[in-house]
Every structure is written in structure tokens, then in C-alpha cells.
Amino acid sequence: MGEDSTGVAPVPGEIVDTVYGRQRVTAVIDMPLIEPTIYLRPERGGQEWSVPVAQFARVRTDHSDTP
């Protein structure tokens, strides 16, 4: 499966911090002939959106110091 620049692809169900707030990974699609894509939805519900795995590091943030 594809990986972002951190070398780790998120898994469905994982909560990640992004520049758009906390998002739940709903799917990671990696099919032949199609760029691997991560699908996300705001943690508390809202519009699902996607980002290519290769570009995920651009929207992911590290808030490991916050609860």
C-alpha cells in the first residue's frame, strides 16, 4: 500500500490531526492504475474528502502534545 512522506499510511478508523482539524480515516484505496488515495471525514461528522497518499504529509499536522 502507498505511504505518505512519514513512511506510514494511516488505517481506516484512525483519527489524524490535519490542517482542517481532527479527521477520521474512512478508507485508504490503492488500486492498480489509480493513485493511492486516503478518504477522510471530520471527527464529529461532515463532508468526506480525499487526498492522494503522496500528498497526505502536506495536510497532516502533529498535535501529539495536546490531548
C-alpha positions as a printed Julia matrix, in Angstrom:
67×3 Matrix{Float64}:
   0.0    0.0     0.0
   1.13   3.57   -0.55
   2.81   5.56    2.17
   3.0    9.27    2.93
   6.34  11.03    3.43
   6.46   9.85    7.05
   6.6    6.28    5.75
   3.37   5.29    7.46
   0.0    5.1     5.75
  -2.98   5.67    8.07
  -5.51   2.89    8.6
  -9.32   3.17    8.38
 -10.81   4.25   11.69
  -7.68   6.11   12.78
  -8.1    9.72   13.94
  -5.48  12.07   12.49
  -4.78  15.76   13.03
  -4.86  17.82    9.84
  -4.77  21.48    8.9
  -8.58  21.13    8.7
  -8.93  19.74   12.24
  -9.24  16.19   13.55
 -10.32  13.76   10.84
 -11.29  10.08   10.83
  -9.76   7.98    8.07
 -12.7    6.27    6.37
 -10.76   4.39    3.68
  -7.39   4.0     2.04
  -7.76   2.92   -1.58
  -4.79   1.53   -3.5
  -5.89   0.1    -6.85
  -3.82  -0.6    -9.95
  -3.59   2.34  -12.36
  -5.07   4.75   -9.79
  -3.06   6.91   -7.4
  -3.41   5.62   -3.8
  -5.94   7.85   -2.01
  -6.9    8.49    1.62
 -10.54   9.34    2.37
 -11.26  11.38    5.49
 -14.28  12.79    7.32
 -14.31  15.32   10.18
 -14.21  13.52   13.54
 -17.64  14.83   14.54
 -19.24  14.27   11.14
 -19.36  16.31    7.97
 -18.3   16.2     4.35
 -15.94  13.41    3.35
 -12.88  14.49    1.37
  -9.84  12.8    -0.07
  -6.14  13.39   -0.58
  -3.57  11.36   -2.51
  -1.35   9.35   -0.15
   1.71  11.08   -1.62
   0.28  14.49   -0.58
  -1.02  13.46    2.86
   2.0   14.9     4.71
   1.03  18.36    3.41
  -2.29  18.33    5.28
  -1.3   16.24    8.31
  -0.16  18.08   11.43
   1.4   16.83   14.64
  -0.55  17.77   17.74
   0.81  14.95   19.87
   1.36  17.43   22.73
  -2.38  18.19   23.01
  -4.99  15.81   24.48
